[in-house]
Every structure is written in C-alpha cells, then in structure tokens.
Amino acid sequence: MALDESKQNDEVFEDRGVTYLVEKELFEKIKPIAVEFITTPRGGGFKLTSSLKPAESACGSCTSC
C-alpha cells in the first residue's frame, strides 16, 4: 500500500470514507479485494485479502530466503 494520486489507468473505489486506487489491470487479477485494519499484540496495520494466489517460493514465506 502507498499514498498516490489517481491516474487514468486506476480503478477508484471508496469504502467507509477511504478512497482506494488500484491499477485496472491488477484489479482484474485480484478482485474481489478486502482491506481491513487489524490490531494484534505486535501492533496494528492493514490486512489485504484477495483472490490473488501467493507466488510459489522455495522457503514458503514472504521473506527472503
């Protein structure tokens, strides 16, 4: 996630007063998408869920091996 200005190739939608921008090409691959703010013992942050499957990696996590 990042702060950005809307561009011609963006899909723009609003949910609960927050405006989201996603590149149209990417949006077609990931929709539906959900954005939640969660709080855990380690702190708070945004959780994004979509139909996009994670890339296969040798170590099976999102961190570098």
GROMACS elastic network, one bead per residue, 0.5 to 0.9 nm:
[ bonds ]
;  ai    aj funct       b0    kb
    1    46     6  0.87035   500
    4     7     6  0.88526   500
    4    21     6  0.78098   500
    5    21     6  0.81612   500
    6     9     6  0.82957   500
    6    10     6  0.63530   500
    6    11     6  0.85421   500
    6    12     6  0.75716   500
    6    21     6  0.65448   500
    6    22     6  0.89151   500
    7    10     6  0.54575   500
    7    11     6  0.87685   500
    7    21     6  0.86168   500
    7    23     6  0.84736   500
    8    11     6  0.85127   500
    9    22     6  0.85484   500
    9    23     6  0.58562   500
    9    24     6  0.57871   500
    9    25     6  0.80239   500
   10    21     6  0.59094   500
   10    22     6  0.53526   500
   10    24     6  0.50854   500
   10    25     6  0.83986   500
   10    27     6  0.86206   500
   11    20     6  0.81276   500
   11    21     6  0.57020   500
   11    22     6  0.52039   500
   11    23     6  0.58800   500
   11    24     6  0.50874   500
   11    25     6  0.88484   500
   11    27     6  0.71347   500
   12    19     6  0.70159   500
   12    20     6  0.57488   500
   12    22     6  0.66599   500
   12    23     6  0.87115   500
   12    24     6  0.88354   500
   13    18     6  0.84147   500
   13    19     6  0.57586   500
   13    20     6  0.53959   500
   13    21     6  0.67621   500
   13    22     6  0.86732   500
   14    17     6  0.62835   500
   14    18     6  0.54242   500
   14    20     6  0.59648   500
   14    21     6  0.88787   500
   15    18     6  0.53791   500
   15    19     6  0.65911   500
   15    20     6  0.78958   500
   16    19     6  0.85026   500
   21    24     6  0.88645   500
   22    25     6  0.84189   500
   22    26     6  0.69007   500
   22    27     6  0.59085   500
   23    26     6  0.53447   500
   23    27     6  0.59709   500
   23    28     6  0.87354   500
   24    28     6  0.62794   500
   24    29     6  0.88836   500
   25    28     6  0.54413   500
   25    29     6  0.68838   500
   26    29     6  0.52024   500
   26    30     6  0.63326   500
   26    31     6  0.85336   500
   27    30     6  0.51969   500
   27    31     6  0.56543   500
   27    32     6  0.81877   500
   27    33     6  0.83137   500
   28    31     6  0.58421   500
   28    32     6  0.86540   500
   29    32     6  0.88629   500
   29    51     6  0.76874   500
   29    52     6  0.66686   500
   30    33     6  0.64112   500
   30    49     6  0.88676   500
   30    50     6  0.54557   500
   30    51     6  0.51376   500
   30    53     6  0.86494   500
   31    34     6  0.87129   500
   31    50     6  0.61104   500
   31    51     6  0.61230   500
   31    52     6  0.78660   500
   32    49     6  0.83495   500
   32    50     6  0.56805   500
   32    51     6  0.63522   500
   33    48     6  0.70502   500
   33    49     6  0.56532   500
   33    51     6  0.71142   500
   33    52     6  0.89466   500
   34    47     6  0.80099   500
   34    48     6  0.57290   500
   34    49     6  0.52282   500
   34    50     6  0.63980   500
   35    46     6  0.66583   500
   35    47     6  0.57775   500
   35    49     6  0.67070   500
   35    50     6  0.89971   500
   36    45     6  0.82963   500
   36    46     6  0.55766   500
   36    47     6  0.51551   500
   36    48     6  0.65872   500
   36    49     6  0.85213   500
   37    44     6  0.70454   500
   37    45     6  0.55350   500
   37    47     6  0.61167   500
   37    48     6  0.89130   500
   38    43     6  0.84233   500
   38    44     6  0.54959   500
   38    45     6  0.56098   500
   38    46     6  0.61661   500
   38    47     6  0.67290   500
   39    42     6  0.78370   500
   39    43     6  0.56721   500
   39    45     6  0.65949   500
   39    46     6  0.88477   500
   40    43     6  0.51603   500
   40    44     6  0.59535   500
   40    45     6  0.85429   500
   41    44     6  0.82141   500
   49    52     6  0.82059   500
   50    53     6  0.80337   500
   53    56     6  0.88294   500
   54    57     6  0.88803   500
   54    62     6  0.85801   500
   55    60     6  0.89757   500
   55    62     6  0.88134   500
   56    59     6  0.87010   500
   56    60     6  0.69356   500
   56    61     6  0.87723   500
   57    60     6  0.52814   500
   57    61     6  0.71155   500
   57    62     6  0.82948   500
   57    65     6  0.89048   500
   58    61     6  0.83445   500
   58    65     6  0.78216   500
   59    62     6  0.84627   500
   59    63     6  0.83196   500
   59    64     6  0.81347   500
   59    65     6  0.62122   500
   60    63     6  0.86085   500
   61    64     6  0.78607   500
   61    65     6  0.85150   500
